[in-house]
C-alpha cells in the first residue's frame, strides 16, 4: 500500500510543475489580452483613460478578498494532490471548494478517502481526472456559446440598448441572489454574515456618494469582504 508521503514527491515533481506553469501561462496570457482589448475598445464606449484605470483597480482590489478564502482551502488541497496541480486547477477554475470536493468524489469513486490509508497512485489519478473532467463544463460553455451570445447581445442592443443593460443587471442580481439565499438558509451565523455584509456595502456606497469619494467605491467590495469574513470568524469561534 502506497502512503500519501510516497505520492506527494510525484505530485510535486518537475514534470508536474512544467505542466502547471504551461497552463497558468496561458491563463496569464489571456488576462493580458483581455486587458489590452478592453483598453482598445473602451474609448468607443465613451470611457476615458481615467475610468479604464479605475475599473482595472476596482477589479484587482475586488479579487483580493475571494483570493484569501481560496488560499485557505488551497492549503489543504496541496497536502493531498501537491502544489503544482493545486496551482493549475485553482488558476483555471478559481474555486478551491469545488476542487476539494471533486478530488474527494474521485477518491471515493476509487473506494478510499482523500489522503487517507489506501490513497495510492491510482486513487490519486482518479481524483485528478475527476477534478479536470468535472470542470470541463465551464470551459466548453465558454468556448461553444460565447460567440453566439455575443451575436444575440449585438441584435438586442441594435433594437434597444437599454434592454441589454436591464438584462445584465437582472442576471447579476439573480446570480448574487442565488448565492446569498443559499447562505441564508444554511444557518443563523451565515444569515448574520449576509446581513452585516449587505449593510456594510450599502453604508460604504452611501458614504461614497454623499462625500464624493471615488476611491471608496473602488474599495467597497474589498472592505465588505473583509468585514464579512471577520464576522463569520467571530460568530463561529
C-alpha positions in Angstrom: 0.0 0.0 0.0 1.4 3.4 -1.0 1.1 6.1 1.6 0.4 9.8 0.8 4.0 10.6 1.6 5.1 8.5 -1.4 2.6 10.2 -3.7 3.5 13.8 -2.9 7.0 13.6 -4.4 5.4 12.6 -7.7 2.7 15.2 -7.4 5.3 17.9 -6.7 7.7 16.6 -9.4 9.4 18.8 -12.0 7.2 17.3 -14.7 4.0 18.4 -12.8 5.4 21.8 -12.3 6.1 22.0 -16.0 2.5 21.2 -17.0 1.2 23.6 -14.3 3.4 26.5 -15.4 2.4 25.9 -19.0 -1.4 26.1 -18.2 -1.0 29.1 -15.9 1.0 30.9 -18.6 -2.0 30.5 -20.9 -4.3 32.0 -18.3 -1.9 34.9 -17.6 -1.6 35.5 -21.4 -5.4 35.6 -21.8 -5.7 38.1 -18.9 -3.2 40.5 -20.7 -5.1 40.0 -24.0 -8.4 40.8 -22.3 -6.9 43.9 -20.7 -5.5 45.0 -24.0 -8.8 44.6 -25.8 -10.6 46.5 -23.0 -8.2 49.4 -23.2 -8.6 49.4 -27.0 -12.4 49.2 -27.2 -13.3 51.2 -24.1 -12.9 54.7 -25.8 -15.5 53.7 -28.4 -17.9 53.2 -25.4 -17.2 56.7 -24.1 -14.8 55.6 -21.3 -11.9 57.8 -20.6 -8.4 56.6 -19.7 -9.1 57.5 -16.0 -12.3 55.4 -15.9 -10.4 52.5 -17.5 -7.7 52.6 -14.9 -10.3 53.0 -12.1 -12.1 49.9 -13.4 -8.9 47.9 -13.5 -8.0 48.9 -10.0 -11.5 48.0 -8.8 -11.2 44.6 -10.3 -7.8 43.9 -8.7 -9.0 45.1 -5.3 -12.2 43.1 -5.5 -10.3 40.0 -6.3 -8.2 40.2 -3.1 -11.0 39.2 -0.7 -12.1 36.0 -2.6 -8.4 35.1 -3.1 -7.8 34.9 0.6 -10.6 32.4 1.1 -9.3 30.3 -1.8 -5.8 30.3 -0.4 -7.1 28.9 2.9 -8.8 26.0 1.2 -6.0 25.5 -1.3 -3.5 24.8 1.6 -5.5 21.7 2.5 -5.6 20.7 -1.2 -1.8 21.0 -1.5 -1.3 18.4 1.2 -3.1 15.7 -0.9 -2.6 16.5 -4.6 0.6 18.7 -4.4 1.3 22.3 -5.1 1.6 22.2 -9.0 -1.8 20.6 -9.6 -3.4 22.8 -7.0 -2.0 25.9 -8.7 -3.1 24.6 -12.1 -6.7 23.8 -11.0 -7.2 27.0 -9.0 -5.7 29.1 -11.8 -8.3 27.7 -14.3 -11.5 27.3 -12.2 -10.7 29.6 -9.3 -12.9 27.5 -6.8 -10.9 25.8 -4.2 -14.0 24.4 -2.5 -15.1 22.8 -5.8 -11.7 21.3 -6.4 -11.5 19.8 -2.9 -15.0 18.3 -3.3 -14.2 16.9 -6.8 -11.0 15.4 -5.5 -12.9 13.8 -2.6 -15.5 12.4 -5.0 -12.8 10.9 -7.3 -11.1 9.2 -4.3 -14.4 7.8 -3.1 -15.2 6.5 -6.6 -11.9 4.5 -6.3 -13.0 3.3 -2.9 -10.8 5.3 -0.5 -10.9 8.6 1.4 -8.9 11.5 0.1 -5.4 11.5 1.6 -6.2 8.6 4.0 -5.0 5.0 4.1 -5.3 3.3 0.7 -5.0 6.6 -1.2 -2.5 5.2 -3.8 -1.3 6.4 -7.2 -4.4 5.0 -8.9 -6.7 6.8 -6.4 -4.6 10.0 -6.9 -5.0 9.7 -10.7 -8.8 9.1 -10.3 -9.1 12.2 -8.1 -7.2 14.4 -10.6 -9.2 13.2 -13.6 -12.4 13.9 -11.7 -11.3 17.4 -11.0 -10.4 18.0 -14.6 -13.4 16.4 -16.3 -15.8 18.0 -13.7 -14.6 21.5 -14.6 -14.8 20.9 -18.3 -18.4 22.1 -18.5 -17.4 25.7 -17.8 -14.6 25.7 -20.4 -16.9 24.1 -23.1 -19.7 26.6 -22.4 -17.3 29.5 -22.8 -15.8 28.0 -26.0 -19.1 27.0 -27.6 -21.5 29.7 -26.6 -19.5 32.9 -26.1 -19.6 33.9 -29.8 -23.3 33.1 -30.2 -24.2 35.0 -27.1 -22.2 38.0 -28.4 -24.3 38.0 -31.6 -27.5 37.9 -29.6 -26.3 40.8 -27.5 -25.5 42.8 -30.6 -29.0 42.2 -32.0 -30.6 43.2 -28.7 -28.5 46.4 -28.5 -29.3 47.3 -32.0 -33.0 47.3 -31.2 -32.8 48.9 -27.7 -29.6 49.5 -25.9 -31.3 49.9 -22.5 -32.8 46.3 -22.7 -29.3 44.8 -22.6 -28.4 46.9 -19.5 -31.5 45.6 -17.8 -30.8 42.0 -18.8 -27.2 42.3 -17.5 -28.4 43.8 -14.2 -31.1 41.2 -13.7 -28.6 38.4 -14.4 -26.2 39.8 -11.8 -28.9 40.3 -9.3 -30.2 36.7 -9.9 -26.7 35.2 -9.5 -25.8 37.1 -6.4 -29.4 36.5 -5.0 -29.0 32.7 -5.6 -25.7 32.5 -3.7 -27.0 34.8 -1.0 -30.1 32.7 -0.5 -28.0 29.6 -0.2 -26.0 31.2 2.6 -29.1 32.4 4.5 -30.8 29.0 4.6 -27.5 27.4 5.8 -27.9 28.7 9.3 -28.1 31.6 11.7 -24.4 32.5 11.6 -24.5 32.7 7.8 -27.5 34.9 7.9 -25.8 37.3 10.3 -22.8 37.5 7.9 -25.0 38.2 4.9 -27.0 40.9 6.7 -23.9 42.7 8.1 -22.1 42.5 4.8 -25.1 43.9 3.0 -25.4 46.8 5.5 -21.7 47.5 5.2 -21.8 47.7 1.4 -24.8 50.0 1.5 -23.2 52.2 4.1 -20.0 52.5 2.1 -21.8 53.3 -1.2 -24.0 55.9 0.5 -20.9 57.5 2.1 -19.1 57.4 -1.2 -22.0 59.2 -2.9 -22.5 61.7 -0.2 -18.9 62.8 0.2 -17.9 62.2 -3.4 -15.3 59.6 -2.5 -14.5 57.8 -5.7 -11.7 55.7 -4.1 -14.3 54.3 -1.6 -16.4 52.9 -4.4 -13.3 51.0 -5.6 -12.5 49.6 -2.2 -16.1 49.0 -1.1 -16.3 45.3 -2.1 -12.9 44.5 -0.7 -13.8 46.2 2.6 -17.1 44.4 2.7 -15.4 41.0 2.1 -13.0 41.6 5.0 -15.9 42.6 7.3 -17.9 39.6 6.2 -15.0 37.1 6.8 -14.3 38.8 10.2 -17.9 38.5 11.3 -18.0 34.9 10.0 -15.0 34.1 12.1 -16.4 35.8 15.2 -19.7 34.0 15.0 -18.1 30.6 14.8 -15.5 30.7 17.5 
